[in-house]
């Protein structure tokens, strides 16, 4: 729940990474859905919910079981409700737990191979 507006907020992340040797390239997408707390429509969409999405192009590497990923570029969805100005953000660091699992950002993000 958004503390300012009371809107219900649901966020999903999906990562698509490729590895060649110690190098990592790919992207991750963040999709967020906001639902009006009182059922009133948002002015920008005319309905009581809105969606935002962004795709971050990334690169990085693995060394001694540690992972570092950098954001190169970001593109947001074409949405009249999404007035954010996005820029590549901070790097993400973590460790390889197994060949199928990586923990990033002090364990706040757990990536699992599917």
Secondary structure, DSSP 8 states (H G I E B T S, - for coil): --TTT--EEEEEEEEEEEEETTEEEEEEEEEEEEE-SSS---TTTSSSEEEEEEEEEEEEEEETTEEEEEEEEEEE---TT----------EEEEEEETTEEEETTTTEEEE--
